[in-house]
Amino acid sequence: VSEGERSFEHLVIAGHTPKPISPCGACRQVISEFCEADMPVTLVGENGVTKEMTVEDLLPYFFKEEDLSI
């Protein structure tokens, strides 16, 4: 995003954790602002352990830009 990229098809989040790692709450909100709700997300832990989900699974009931209009 900092380099101008605004179109994403799939997000992979990996870490050195035994189980698949999830992004923090602030990161989840930013992801929801730049990605479609149904975009696939793969969480990856050590030894290739994965969990498949969507952006909306990561942050249910997230708000969008249109939610800020009154």
PQR file of N, CA, C, O and H, with PARSE charges and radii, in Angstrom:
ATOM      1  N   VAL A   1       0.837  -1.188   0.000 -0.4000 1.5000
ATOM      2  CA  VAL A   1       0.000   0.000   0.000 -0.0000 2.0000
ATOM      3  C   VAL A   1       0.882   1.251   0.000  0.5500 1.7000
ATOM      4  O   VAL A   1       0.586   2.219  -0.702 -0.5500 1.4000
ATOM      5  N   SER A   2       1.958   1.235   0.781 -0.4000 1.5000
ATOM      6  CA  SER A   2       2.842   2.410   0.834 -0.0000 2.0000
ATOM      7  C   SER A   2       3.503   2.695  -0.514  0.5500 1.7000
ATOM      8  O   SER A   2       3.944   3.816  -0.767 -0.5500 1.4000
ATOM      9  H   SER A   2       2.199   0.449   1.351  0.4000 1.0000
ATOM     10  N   GLU A   3       3.571   1.682  -1.377 -0.4000 1.5000
ATOM     11  CA  GLU A   3       4.158   1.845  -2.704 -0.0000 2.0000
ATOM     12  C   GLU A   3       3.101   2.044  -3.784  0.5500 1.7000
ATOM     13  O   GLU A   3       3.421   2.037  -4.973 -0.5500 1.4000
ATOM     14  H   GLU A   3       3.213   0.771  -1.172  0.4000 1.0000
ATOM     15  N   GLY A   4       1.836   2.221  -3.379 -0.4000 1.5000
ATOM     16  CA  GLY A   4       0.776   2.505  -4.338 -0.0000 2.0000
ATOM     17  C   GLY A   4      -0.074   1.317  -4.748  0.5500 1.7000
ATOM     18  O   GLY A   4      -1.045   1.484  -5.487 -0.5500 1.4000
ATOM     19  H   GLY A   4       1.576   2.227  -2.413  0.4000 1.0000
ATOM     20  N   GLU A   5       0.265   0.126  -4.289 -0.4000 1.5000
ATOM     21  CA  GLU A   5      -0.529  -1.060  -4.645 -0.0000 2.0000
ATOM     22  C   GLU A   5      -1.872  -0.998  -3.926  0.5500 1.7000
ATOM     23  O   GLU A   5      -1.924  -0.804  -2.711 -0.5500 1.4000
ATOM     24  H   GLU A   5       1.053  -0.010  -3.689  0.4000 1.0000
ATOM     25  N   ARG A   6      -2.962  -1.164  -4.684 -0.4000 1.5000
ATOM     26  CA  ARG A   6      -4.297  -1.076  -4.089 -0.0000 2.0000
ATOM     27  C   ARG A   6      -5.203  -2.243  -4.485  0.5500 1.7000
ATOM     28  O   ARG A   6      -6.373  -2.279  -4.105 -0.5500 1.4000
ATOM     29  H   ARG A   6      -2.919  -1.322  -5.671  0.4000 1.0000
ATOM     30  N   SER A   7      -4.664  -3.192  -5.246 -0.4000 1.5000
ATOM     31  CA  SER A   7      -5.462  -4.312  -5.719 -0.0000 2.0000
ATOM     32  C   SER A   7      -4.825  -5.611  -5.231  0.5500 1.7000
ATOM     33  O   SER A   7      -3.669  -5.901  -5.538 -0.5500 1.4000
ATOM     34  H   SER A   7      -3.713  -3.162  -5.555  0.4000 1.0000
ATOM     35  N   PHE A   8      -5.595  -6.388  -4.466 -0.4000 1.5000
ATOM     36  CA  PHE A   8      -5.077  -7.619  -3.891 -0.0000 2.0000
ATOM     37  C   PHE A   8      -6.007  -8.780  -4.205  0.5500 1.7000
ATOM     38  O   PHE A   8      -7.223  -8.602  -4.277 -0.5500 1.4000
ATOM     39  H   PHE A   8      -6.534  -6.152  -4.217  0.4000 1.0000
ATOM     40  N   GLU A   9      -5.442  -9.964  -4.394 -0.4000 1.5000
ATOM     41  CA  GLU A   9      -6.230 -11.157  -4.714 -0.0000 2.0000
ATOM     42  C   GLU A   9      -6.223 -12.185  -3.586  0.5500 1.7000
ATOM     43  O   GLU A   9      -7.179 -12.944  -3.424 -0.5500 1.4000
ATOM     44  H   GLU A   9      -4.454 -10.108  -4.336  0.4000 1.0000
ATOM     45  N   HIS A  10      -5.144 -12.206  -2.810 -0.4000 1.5000
ATOM     46  CA  HIS A  10      -4.989 -13.217  -1.760 -0.0000 2.0000
ATOM     47  C   HIS A  10      -3.932 -12.697  -0.791  0.5500 1.7000
ATOM     48  O   HIS A  10      -2.928 -12.118  -1.205 -0.5500 1.4000
ATOM     49  H   HIS A  10      -4.367 -11.589  -2.942  0.4000 1.0000
ATOM     50  N   LEU A  11      -4.164 -12.904   0.485 -0.4000 1.5000
ATOM     51  CA  LEU A  11      -3.211 -12.461   1.503 -0.0000 2.0000
ATOM     52  C   LEU A  11      -2.707 -13.673   2.265  0.5500 1.7000
ATOM     53  O   LEU A  11      -3.491 -14.538   2.656 -0.5500 1.4000
ATOM     54  H   LEU A  11      -4.979 -13.374   0.822  0.4000 1.0000
ATOM     55  N   VAL A  12      -1.394 -13.737   2.475 -0.4000 1.5000
ATOM     56  CA  VAL A  12      -0.782 -14.806   3.260 -0.0000 2.0000
ATOM     57  C   VAL A  12      -0.049 -14.165   4.426  0.5500 1.7000
ATOM     58  O   VAL A  12       0.768 -13.263   4.238 -0.5500 1.4000
ATOM     59  H   VAL A  12      -0.757 -13.034   2.157  0.4000 1.0000
ATOM     60  N   ILE A  13      -0.346 -14.636   5.632 -0.4000 1.5000
ATOM     61  CA  ILE A  13       0.286 -14.116   6.841 -0.0000 2.0000
ATOM     62  C   ILE A  13       1.009 -15.286   7.494  0.5500 1.7000
ATOM     63  O   ILE A  13       0.387 -16.291   7.837 -0.5500 1.4000
ATOM     64  H   ILE A  13      -1.009 -15.369   5.785  0.4000 1.0000
ATOM     65  N   ALA A  14       2.325 -15.158   7.666 -0.4000 1.5000
ATOM     66  CA  ALA A  14       3.128 -16.254   8.201 -0.0000 2.0000
ATOM     67  C   ALA A  14       3.935 -15.786   9.397  0.5500 1.7000
ATOM     68  O   ALA A  14       4.316 -14.619   9.496 -0.5500 1.4000
ATOM     69  H   ALA A  14       2.831 -14.341   7.387  0.4000 1.0000
ATOM     70  N   GLY A  15       4.186 -16.719  10.301 -0.4000 1.5000
ATOM     71  CA  GLY A  15       5.000 -16.388  11.467 -0.0000 2.0000
ATOM     72  C   GLY A  15       5.685 -17.618  12.018  0.5500 1.7000
ATOM     73  O   GLY A  15       5.382 -18.748  11.635 -0.5500 1.4000
ATOM     74  H   GLY A  15       3.877 -17.666  10.220  0.4000 1.0000
ATOM     75  N   HIS A  16       6.606 -17.379  12.916 -0.4000 1.5000
ATOM     76  CA  HIS A  16       7.322 -18.475  13.578 -0.0000 2.0000
ATOM     77  C   HIS A  16       6.549 -18.864  14.835  0.5500 1.7000
ATOM     78  O   HIS A  16       7.024 -18.675  15.955 -0.5500 1.4000
ATOM     79  H   HIS A  16       6.853 -16.461  13.227  0.4000 1.0000
ATOM     80  N   THR A  17       5.367 -19.402  14.635 -0.4000 1.5000
ATOM     81  CA  THR A  17       4.495 -19.825  15.726 -0.0000 2.0000
ATOM     82  C   THR A  17       4.036 -21.251  15.448  0.5500 1.7000
ATOM     83  O   THR A  17       3.928 -21.640  14.285 -0.5500 1.4000
ATOM     84  H   THR A  17       4.981 -19.556  13.726  0.4000 1.0000
ATOM     85  N   PRO A  18       3.765 -22.038  16.483 -0.5600 1.5000
ATOM     86  CA  PRO A  18       3.330 -23.415  16.254  0.2800 2.0000
ATOM     87  C   PRO A  18       2.017 -23.501  15.481  0.5500 1.7000
ATOM     88  O   PRO A  18       1.851 -24.369  14.624 -0.5500 1.4000
ATOM     89  N   LYS A  19       1.092 -22.606  15.786 -0.4000 1.5000
ATOM     90  CA  LYS A  19      -0.203 -22.581  15.102 -0.0000 2.0000
ATOM     91  C   LYS A  19      -0.208 -21.433  14.101  0.5500 1.7000
ATOM     92  O   LYS A  19       0.621 -20.530  14.204 -0.5500 1.4000
ATOM     93  H   LYS A  19       1.227 -21.901  16.482  0.4000 1.0000
ATOM     94  N   PRO A  20      -1.123 -21.448  13.133 -0.5600 1.5000
ATOM     95  CA  PRO A  20      -1.230 -20.325  12.207  0.2800 2.0000
ATOM     96  C   PRO A  20      -1.399 -19.020  12.969  0.5500 1.7000
ATOM     97  O   PRO A  20      -2.153 -18.952  13.940 -0.5500 1.4000
ATOM     98  N   ILE A  21      -0.697 -17.990  12.527 -0.4000 1.5000
ATOM     99  CA  ILE A  21      -0.698 -16.704  13.223 -0.0000 2.0000
ATOM    100  C   ILE A  21      -1.711 -15.759  12.593  0.5500 1.7000
ATOM    101  O   ILE A  21      -1.911 -15.770  11.379 -0.5500 1.4000
ATOM    102  H   ILE A  21      -0.084 -18.045  11.738  0.4000 1.0000
ATOM    103  N   SER A  22      -2.337 -14.954  13.411 -0.4000 1.5000
ATOM    104  CA  SER A  22      -3.346 -14.005  12.955 -0.0000 2.0000
ATOM    105  C   SER A  22      -2.829 -12.582  13.139  0.5500 1.7000
ATOM    106  O   SER A  22      -2.078 -12.322  14.079 -0.5500 1.4000
ATOM    107  H   SER A  22      -2.174 -14.944  14.397  0.4000 1.0000
ATOM    108  N   PRO A  23      -3.212 -11.658  12.264 -0.5600 1.5000
ATOM    109  CA  PRO A  23      -2.776 -10.276  12.426  0.2800 2.0000
ATOM    110  C   PRO A  23      -3.466  -9.612  13.620  0.5500 1.7000
ATOM    111  O   PRO A  23      -4.529 -10.056  14.054 -0.5500 1.4000
ATOM    112  N   CYS A  24      -2.860  -8.554  14.145 -0.4000 1.5000
ATOM    113  CA  CYS A  24      -3.457  -7.822  15.268 -0.0000 2.0000
ATOM    114  C   CYS A  24      -4.731  -7.104  14.808  0.5500 1.7000
ATOM    115  O   CYS A  24      -5.021  -7.049  13.613 -0.5500 1.4000
ATOM    116  H   CYS A  24      -1.997  -8.193  13.793  0.4000 1.0000
ATOM    117  N   GLY A  25      -5.472  -6.566  15.746 -0.4000 1.5000
ATOM    118  CA  GLY A  25      -6.732  -5.891  15.443 -0.0000 2.0000
ATOM    119  C   GLY A  25      -6.583  -4.700  14.519  0.5500 1.7000
ATOM    120  O   GLY A  25      -7.378  -4.530  13.595 -0.5500 1.4000
ATOM    121  H   GLY A  25      -5.237  -6.610  16.717  0.4000 1.0000
ATOM    122  N   ALA A  26      -5.570  -3.868  14.756 -0.4000 1.5000
ATOM    123  CA  ALA A  26      -5.353  -2.697  13.893 -0.0000 2.0000
ATOM    124  C   ALA A  26      -5.037  -3.131  12.469  0.5500 1.7000
ATOM    125  O   ALA A  26      -5.527  -2.534  11.510 -0.5500 1.4000
ATOM    126  H   ALA A  26      -4.924  -4.006  15.507  0.4000 1.0000
ATOM    127  N   CYS A  27      -4.220  -4.167  12.331 -0.4000 1.5000
ATOM    128  CA  CYS A  27      -3.889  -4.681  10.993 -0.0000 2.0000
ATOM    129  C   CYS A  27      -5.126  -5.252  10.313  0.5500 1.7000
ATOM    130  O   CYS A  27      -5.305  -5.090   9.106 -0.5500 1.4000
ATOM    131  H   CYS A  27      -3.822  -4.652  13.110  0.4000 1.0000
ATOM    132  N   ARG A  28      -5.975  -5.917  11.080 -0.4000 1.5000
ATOM    133  CA  ARG A  28      -7.208  -6.464  10.506 -0.0000 2.0000
ATOM    134  C   ARG A  28      -8.076  -5.351   9.922  0.5500 1.7000
ATOM    135  O   ARG A  28      -8.647  -5.506   8.842 -0.5500 1.4000
ATOM    136  H   ARG A  28      -5.830  -6.049  12.061  0.4000 1.0000
ATOM    137  N   GLN A  29      -8.174  -4.238  10.631 -0.4000 1.5000
ATOM    138  CA  GLN A  29      -8.976  -3.122  10.131 -0.0000 2.0000
ATOM    139  C   GLN A  29      -8.387  -2.570   8.835  0.5500 1.7000
ATOM    140  O   GLN A  29      -9.121  -2.310   7.882 -0.5500 1.4000
ATOM    141  H   GLN A  29      -7.710  -4.112  11.508  0.4000 1.0000
ATOM    142  N   VAL A  30      -7.074  -2.391   8.794 -0.4000 1.5000
ATOM    143  CA  VAL A  30      -6.423  -1.883   7.580 -0.0000 2.0000
ATOM    144  C   VAL A  30      -6.644  -2.854   6.419  0.5500 1.7000
ATOM    145  O   VAL A  30      -6.949  -2.431   5.303 -0.5500 1.4000
ATOM    146  H   VAL A  30      -6.478  -2.602   9.569  0.4000 1.0000
ATOM    147  N   ILE A  31      -6.490  -4.144   6.679 -0.4000 1.5000
ATOM    148  CA  ILE A  31      -6.739  -5.156   5.643 -0.0000 2.0000
ATOM    149  C   ILE A  31      -8.160  -5.018   5.117  0.5500 1.7000
ATOM    150  O   ILE A  31      -8.377  -5.075   3.907 -0.5500 1.4000
ATOM    151  H   ILE A  31      -6.242  -4.487   7.585  0.4000 1.0000
ATOM    152  N   SER A  32      -9.129  -4.839   6.007 -0.4000 1.5000
ATOM    153  CA  SER A  32     -10.524  -4.742   5.574 -0.0000 2.0000
ATOM    154  C   SER A  32     -10.785  -3.483   4.747  0.5500 1.7000
ATOM    155  O   SER A  32     -11.714  -3.460   3.939 -0.5500 1.4000
ATOM    156  H   SER A  32      -8.952  -4.793   6.990  0.4000 1.0000
ATOM    157  N   GLU A  33      -9.984  -2.444   4.937 -0.4000 1.5000
ATOM    158  CA  GLU A  33     -10.160  -1.209   4.173 -0.0000 2.0000
ATOM    159  C   GLU A  33      -9.606  -1.319   2.756  0.5500 1.7000
ATOM    160  O   GLU A  33     -10.053  -0.597   1.865 -0.5500 1.4000
ATOM    161  H   GLU A  33      -9.229  -2.463   5.593  0.4000 1.0000
ATOM    162  N   PHE A  34      -8.649  -2.202   2.534 -0.4000 1.5000
ATOM    163  CA  PHE A  34      -8.021  -2.321   1.221 -0.0000 2.0000
ATOM    164  C   PHE A  34      -8.404  -3.578   0.458  0.5500 1.7000
ATOM    165  O   PHE A  34      -8.074  -3.705  -0.721 -0.5500 1.4000
ATOM    166  H   PHE A  34      -8.286  -2.789   3.258  0.4000 1.0000
ATOM    167  N   CYS A  35      -9.096  -4.509   1.106 -0.4000 1.5000
ATOM    168  CA  CYS A  35      -9.393  -5.791   0.474 -0.0000 2.0000
ATOM    169  C   CYS A  35     -10.889  -6.093   0.532  0.5500 1.7000
ATOM    170  O   CYS A  35     -11.586  -5.664   1.451 -0.5500 1.4000
ATOM    171  H   CYS A  35      -9.364  -4.406   2.064  0.4000 1.0000
ATOM    172  N   GLU A  36     -11.362  -6.827  -0.449 -0.4000 1.5000
ATOM    173  CA  GLU A  36     -12.757  -7.244  -0.475 -0.0000 2.0000
ATOM    174  C   GLU A  36     -13.043  -8.213   0.671  0.5500 1.7000
ATOM    175  O   GLU A  36     -12.165  -8.974   1.076 -0.5500 1.4000
ATOM    176  H   GLU A  36     -10.795  -7.176  -1.196  0.4000 1.0000
ATOM    177  N   ALA A  37     -14.256  -8.186   1.186 -0.4000 1.5000
ATOM    178  CA  ALA A  37     -14.641  -9.028   2.323 -0.0000 2.0000
ATOM    179  C   ALA A  37     -14.457 -10.517   2.034  0.5500 1.7000
ATOM    180  O   ALA A  37     -14.137 -11.288   2.939 -0.5500 1.4000
ATOM    181  H   ALA A  37     -14.970  -7.567   0.857  0.4000 1.0000
ATOM    182  N   ASP A  38     -14.657 -10.926   0.785 -0.4000 1.5000
ATOM    183  CA  ASP A  38     -14.562 -12.346   0.454 -0.0000 2.0000
ATOM    184  C   ASP A  38     -13.183 -12.775  -0.057  0.5500 1.7000
ATOM    185  O   ASP A  38     -13.009 -13.909  -0.502 -0.5500 1.4000
ATOM    186  H   ASP A  38     -14.917 -10.300   0.050  0.4000 1.0000
ATOM    187  N   MET A  39     -12.208 -11.870   0.009 -0.4000 1.5000
ATOM    188  CA  MET A  39     -10.860 -12.215  -0.444 -0.0000 2.0000
ATOM    189  C   MET A  39     -10.261 -13.288   0.466  0.5500 1.7000
ATOM    190  O   MET A  39     -10.373 -13.196   1.688 -0.5500 1.4000
ATOM    191  H   MET A  39     -12.349 -10.948   0.371  0.4000 1.0000
ATOM    192  N   PRO A  40      -9.622 -14.310  -0.125 -0.5600 1.5000
ATOM    193  CA  PRO A  40      -9.028 -15.366   0.691  0.2800 2.0000
ATOM    194  C   PRO A  40      -7.803 -14.884   1.465  0.5500 1.7000
ATOM    195  O   PRO A  40      -7.012 -14.073   0.984 -0.5500 1.4000
ATOM    196  N   VAL A  41      -7.677 -15.411   2.679 -0.4000 1.5000
ATOM    197  CA  VAL A  41      -6.537 -15.143   3.544 -0.0000 2.0000
ATOM    198  C   VAL A  41      -6.029 -16.492   4.042  0.5500 1.7000
ATOM    199  O   VAL A  41      -6.813 -17.330   4.488 -0.5500 1.4000
ATOM    200  H   VAL A  41      -8.320 -16.069   3.070  0.4000 1.0000
ATOM    201  N   THR A  42      -4.728 -16.695   3.965 -0.4000 1.5000
ATOM    202  CA  THR A  42      -4.120 -17.916   4.478 -0.0000 2.0000
ATOM    203  C   THR A  42      -3.211 -17.546   5.637  0.5500 1.7000
ATOM    204  O   THR A  42      -2.283 -16.752   5.481 -0.5500 1.4000
ATOM    205  H   THR A  42      -4.091 -16.015   3.603  0.4000 1.0000
ATOM    206  N   LEU A  43      -3.481 -18.126   6.800 -0.4000 1.5000
ATOM    207  CA  LEU A  43      -2.631 -17.946   7.971 -0.0000 2.0000
ATOM    208  C   LEU A  43      -1.697 -19.147   8.029  0.5500 1.7000
ATOM    209  O   LEU A  43      -2.140 -20.282   7.857 -0.5500 1.4000
ATOM    210  H   LEU A  43      -4.235 -18.771   6.926  0.4000 1.0000
ATOM    211  N   VAL A  44      -0.406 -18.910   8.270 -0.4000 1.5000
ATOM    212  CA  VAL A  44       0.579 -19.981   8.236 -0.0000 2.0000
ATOM    213  C   VAL A  44       1.401 -19.988   9.521  0.5500 1.7000
ATOM    214  O   VAL A  44       1.866 -18.944   9.980 -0.5500 1.4000
ATOM    215  H   VAL A  44      -0.047 -17.988   8.410  0.4000 1.0000
ATOM    216  N   GLY A  45       1.574 -21.174  10.094 -0.4000 1.5000
ATOM    217  CA  GLY A  45       2.452 -21.365  11.247 -0.0000 2.0000
ATOM    218  C   GLY A  45       3.651 -22.193  10.837  0.5500 1.7000
ATOM    219  O   GLY A  45       3.840 -22.496   9.659 -0.5500 1.4000
ATOM    220  H   GLY A  45       1.196 -22.022   9.721  0.4000 1.0000
ATOM    221  N   GLU A  46       4.449 -22.552  11.806 -0.4000 1.5000
ATOM    222  CA  GLU A  46       5.618 -23.378  11.533 -0.0000 2.0000
ATOM    223  C   GLU A  46       5.203 -24.736  10.965  0.5500 1.7000
ATOM    224  O   GLU A  46       4.077 -25.195  11.156 -0.5500 1.4000
ATOM    225  H   GLU A  46       4.295 -22.306  12.763  0.4000 1.0000
ATOM    226  N   ASN A  47       6.119 -25.342  10.283 -0.4000 1.5000
ATOM    227  CA  ASN A  47       5.904 -26.669   9.687 -0.0000 2.0000
ATOM    228  C   ASN A  47       4.779 -26.688   8.658  0.5500 1.7000
ATOM    229  O   ASN A  47       4.231 -27.750   8.361 -0.5500 1.4000
ATOM    230  H   ASN A  47       7.033 -24.969  10.128  0.4000 1.0000
ATOM    231  N   GLY A  48       4.426 -25.509   8.105 -0.4000 1.5000
ATOM    232  CA  GLY A  48       3.424 -25.462   7.055 -0.0000 2.0000
ATOM    233  C   GLY A  48       1.988 -25.612   7.501  0.5500 1.7000
ATOM    234  O   GLY A  48       1.101 -25.790   6.665 -0.5500 1.4000
ATOM    235  H   GLY A  48       4.871 -24.647   8.347  0.4000 1.0000
ATOM    236  N   VAL A  49       1.734 -25.545   8.802 -0.4000 1.5000
ATOM    237  CA  VAL A  49       0.359 -25.616   9.297 -0.0000 2.0000
ATOM    238  C   VAL A  49      -0.381 -24.367   8.817  0.5500 1.7000
ATOM    239  O   VAL A  49       0.087 -23.249   9.033 -0.5500 1.4000
ATOM    240  H   VAL A  49       2.454 -25.401   9.481  0.4000 1.0000
ATOM    241  N   THR A  50      -1.544 -24.551   8.162 -0.4000 1.5000
ATOM    242  CA  THR A  50      -2.275 -23.406   7.619 -0.0000 2.0000
ATOM    243  C   THR A  50      -3.725 -23.390   8.071  0.5500 1.7000
ATOM    244  O   THR A  50      -4.278 -24.401   8.503 -0.5500 1.4000
ATOM    245  H   THR A  50      -1.925 -25.458   7.987  0.4000 1.0000
ATOM    246  N   LYS A  51      -4.327 -22.207   7.958 -0.4000 1.5000
ATOM    247  CA  LYS A  51      -5.753 -22.028   8.185 -0.0000 2.0000
ATOM    248  C   LYS A  51      -6.240 -21.085   7.103  0.5500 1.7000
ATOM    249  O   LYS A  51      -5.699 -19.993   6.930 -0.5500 1.4000
ATOM    250  H   LYS A  51      -3.878 -21.385   7.607  0.4000 1.0000
ATOM    251  N   GLU A  52      -7.265 -21.509   6.373 -0.4000 1.5000
ATOM    252  CA  GLU A  52      -7.826 -20.706   5.284 -0.0000 2.0000
ATOM    253  C   GLU A  52      -9.053 -19.959   5.799  0.5500 1.7000
ATOM    254  O   GLU A  52      -9.871 -20.518   6.530 -0.5500 1.4000
ATOM    255  H   GLU A  52      -7.705 -22.396   6.514  0.4000 1.0000
ATOM    256  N   MET A  53      -9.170 -18.701   5.414 -0.4000 1.5000
ATOM    257  CA  MET A  53     -10.338 -17.903   5.793 -0.0000 2.0000
ATOM    258  C   MET A  53     -10.489 -16.749   4.816  0.5500 1.7000
ATOM    259  O   MET A  53      -9.796 -16.686   3.801 -0.5500 1.4000
ATOM    260  H   MET A  53      -8.506 -18.247   4.820  0.4000 1.0000
ATOM    261  N   THR A  54     -11.401 -15.834   5.131 -0.4000 1.5000
ATOM    262  CA  THR A  54     -11.591 -14.631   4.316 -0.0000 2.0000
ATOM    263  C   THR A  54     -11.311 -13.409   5.182  0.5500 1.7000
ATOM    264  O   THR A  54     -11.157 -13.515   6.398 -0.5500 1.4000
ATOM    265  H   THR A  54     -11.964 -15.884   5.956  0.4000 1.0000
ATOM    266  N   VAL A  55     -11.248 -12.256   4.541 -0.4000 1.5000
ATOM    267  CA  VAL A  55     -11.077 -11.004   5.271 -0.0000 2.0000
ATOM    268  C   VAL A  55     -12.210 -10.835   6.279  0.5500 1.7000
ATOM    269  O   VAL A  55     -11.970 -10.433   7.417 -0.5500 1.4000
ATOM    270  H   VAL A  55     -11.373 -12.169   3.553  0.4000 1.0000
ATOM    271  N   GLU A  56     -13.427 -11.135   5.877 -0.4000 1.5000
ATOM    272  CA  GLU A  56     -14.561 -10.989   6.787 -0.0000 2.0000
ATOM    273  C   GLU A  56     -14.483 -11.963   7.962  0.5500 1.7000
ATOM    274  O   GLU A  56     -14.942 -11.640   9.058 -0.5500 1.4000
ATOM    275  H   GLU A  56     -13.622 -11.462   4.952  0.4000 1.0000
ATOM    276  N   ASP A  57     -13.912 -13.141   7.753 -0.4000 1.5000
ATOM    277  CA  ASP A  57     -13.692 -14.068   8.866 -0.0000 2.0000
ATOM    278  C   ASP A  57     -12.722 -13.474   9.886  0.5500 1.7000
ATOM    279  O   ASP A  57     -12.880 -13.662  11.092 -0.5500 1.4000
ATOM    280  H   ASP A  57     -13.539 -13.403   6.863  0.4000 1.0000
ATOM    281  N   LEU A  58     -11.713 -12.752   9.382 -0.4000 1.5000
ATOM    282  CA  LEU A  58     -10.730 -12.121  10.269 -0.0000 2.0000
ATOM    283  C   LEU A  58     -11.355 -11.019  11.114  0.5500 1.7000
ATOM    284  O   LEU A  58     -11.022 -10.869  12.290 -0.5500 1.4000
ATOM    285  H   LEU A  58     -11.584 -12.599   8.402  0.4000 1.0000
ATOM    286  N   LEU A  59     -12.258 -10.250  10.519 -0.4000 1.5000
ATOM    287  CA  LEU A  59     -12.841  -9.104  11.212 -0.0000 2.0000
ATOM    288  C   LEU A  59     -14.319  -8.984  10.861  0.5500 1.7000
ATOM    289  O   LEU A  59     -14.694  -8.184  10.004 -0.5500 1.4000
ATOM    290  H   LEU A  59     -12.528 -10.372   9.564  0.4000 1.0000
ATOM    291  N   PRO A  60     -15.166  -9.784  11.529 -0.5600 1.5000
ATOM    292  CA  PRO A  60     -16.598  -9.704  11.247  0.2800 2.0000
ATOM    293  C   PRO A  60     -17.149  -8.333  11.637  0.5500 1.7000
ATOM    294  O   PRO A  60     -16.680  -7.718  12.595 -0.5500 1.4000
ATOM    295  N   TYR A  61     -18.117  -7.874  10.912 -0.4000 1.5000
ATOM    296  CA  TYR A  61     -18.789  -6.589  11.170 -0.0000 2.0000
ATOM    297  C   TYR A  61     -17.863  -5.382  11.037  0.5500 1.7000
ATOM    298  O   TYR A  61     -18.092  -4.349  11.666 -0.5500 1.4000
ATOM    299  H   TYR A  61     -18.498  -8.373  10.135  0.4000 1.0000
ATOM    300  N   PHE A  62     -16.812  -5.512  10.215 -0.4000 1.5000
ATOM    301  CA  PHE A  62     -15.914  -4.376  10.030 -0.0000 2.0000
ATOM    302  C   PHE A  62     -16.652  -3.225   9.366  0.5500 1.7000
ATOM    303  O   PHE A  62     -17.639  -3.432   8.660 -0.5500 1.4000
ATOM    304  H   PHE A  62     -16.626  -6.351   9.704  0.4000 1.0000
ATOM    305  N   PHE A  63     -16.160  -1.997   9.600 -0.4000 1.5000
ATOM    306  CA  PHE A  63     -16.795  -0.854   8.953 -0.0000 2.0000
ATOM    307  C   PHE A  63     -16.030  -0.492   7.702  0.5500 1.7000
ATOM    308  O   PHE A  63     -14.831  -0.740   7.574 -0.5500 1.4000
ATOM    309  H   PHE A  63     -15.358  -1.830  10.174  0.4000 1.0000
ATOM    310  N   LYS A  64     -16.775   0.107   6.778 -0.4000 1.5000
ATOM    311  CA  LYS A  64     -16.222   0.502   5.491 -0.0000 2.0000
ATOM    312  C   LYS A  64     -16.350   2.006   5.359  0.5500 1.7000
ATOM    313  O   LYS A  64     -16.986   2.658   6.188 -0.5500 1.4000
ATOM    314  H   LYS A  64     -17.749   0.308   6.882  0.4000 1.0000
ATOM    315  N   GLU A  65     -15.753   2.551   4.329 -0.4000 1.5000
ATOM    316  CA  GLU A  65     -15.797   4.003   4.104 -0.0000 2.0000
ATOM    317  C   GLU A  65     -17.227   4.511   4.039  0.5500 1.7000
ATOM    318  O   GLU A  65     -17.539   5.574   4.577 -0.5500 1.4000
ATOM    319  H   GLU A  65     -15.237   2.021   3.656  0.4000 1.0000
ATOM    320  N   GLU A  66     -18.103   3.751   3.377 -0.4000 1.5000
ATOM    321  CA  GLU A  66     -19.498   4.200   3.247 -0.0000 2.0000
ATOM    322  C   GLU A  66     -20.213   4.226   4.602  0.5500 1.7000
ATOM    323  O   GLU A  66     -21.215   4.926   4.752 -0.5500 1.4000
ATOM    324  H   GLU A  66     -17.850   2.888   2.940  0.4000 1.0000
ATOM    325  N   ASP A  67     -19.722   3.487   5.574 -0.4000 1.5000
ATOM    326  CA  ASP A  67     -20.311   3.508   6.914 -0.0000 2.0000
ATOM    327  C   ASP A  67     -20.026   4.822   7.635  0.5500 1.7000
ATOM    328  O   ASP A  67     -20.699   5.141   8.616 -0.5500 1.4000
ATOM    329  H   ASP A  67     -18.908   2.919   5.452  0.4000 1.0000
ATOM    330  N   LEU A  68     -19.045   5.588   7.170 -0.4000 1.5000
ATOM    331  CA  LEU A  68     -18.679   6.844   7.799 -0.0000 2.0000
ATOM    332  C   LEU A  68     -19.552   7.999   7.328  0.5500 1.7000
ATOM    333  O   LEU A  68     -19.517   9.074   7.926 -0.5500 1.4000
ATOM    334  H   LEU A  68     -18.499   5.329   6.374  0.4000 1.0000
ATOM    335  N   SER A  69     -20.325   7.802   6.282 -0.4000 1.5000
ATOM    336  CA  SER A  69     -21.220   8.838   5.763 -0.0000 2.0000
ATOM    337  C   SER A  69     -22.492   8.878   6.588  0.5500 1.7000
ATOM    338  O   SER A  69     -23.118   7.848   6.841 -0.5500 1.4000
ATOM    339  H   SER A  69     -20.354   6.928   5.797  0.4000 1.0000
ATOM    340  N   ILE A  70     -22.859  10.054   6.997 -0.4000 1.5000
ATOM    341  CA  ILE A  70     -24.095  10.189   7.795 -0.0000 2.0000
ATOM    342  C   ILE A  70     -25.148  10.884   6.976  0.5500 1.7000
ATOM    343  O   ILE A  70     -26.262  11.098   7.455 -0.5500 1.4000
ATOM    344  H   ILE A  70     -22.351  10.890   6.792  0.4000 1.0000
TER
END
